[in-house]
Amino acid sequence: MTPDTPKKTAAPRTRKPAAEPAHVEPQIAEEEAATTTPAALRLKELVDRVTTSIGGKKKGVKEIVEATLTQLGTALQNGEPLVLPGLGRVRIARSKGAAEGSAMTLKLRIGAGEKPAEKAARKTGRQTLVEPAEQS
């Protein structure tokens, strides 16, 4: 080809659209639907729940929740068991690795941190005379 001869350009190829797969609704058995794991509780949702339950400013509640979670993490890293009303008793069953990013297997015994009056009320279905926040 010489420089003054125009180049032949090929016509652009058009592709045939791929056949779309038929949309099939996934069918989940009722038993499977009941056993699906709920979404993980994230910091934002936890802060929202605490803010709603105590009625405070979100910024202040977030700082308190973050500080609390940091102290809980530090306690677990130090090998301390936790006994917390409302959560229960948490102990380290197994740990792997000593550096940051180590893995721990925790055991949680729900209700282990309850006061005797709360435990009795839960078992009988009755309410306690004094709310846990009012007890000293």
Steps between C-alpha positions, in 0.01 A plus 500: 500500500618844425462789741234673293283191460212500748491211747214263485324477828302200593142548604464468875388159605180479688465232756184315550370560847542196719182332595402615845458220746149454622452671836432235758390599847699307757274282704598466862335243715319645800738315734804650329351848507448472875863397559672769293750703694403861565732774384793577728455782749730782393623798702259743334198283579621442856541875555151560357348239733678636808406857408136396465500304827660768720409809305815699462707677241629263237854643507535448876348153485736401216805604703380299800418191292838513322686538832302211650574271205869594513518409871317171439745414222798587720365287784457202267849547354636494856320170563246642743157334512202734478193485724254756372130521591294512185762306305610220729832335574766500229819303525776414257475135400795504260737760362743486213788741450628760742530792260230742398255333268507181704199271498296412808222255554267635765236323704196700601270387775190712464338609825809429710542867584145547627421596854299238693181710490528541122563127453198406713280749316609362164424143608158578644404757237431760770640848517732606779380772735802717429645550155865389467609862440339606831672232710811605689 
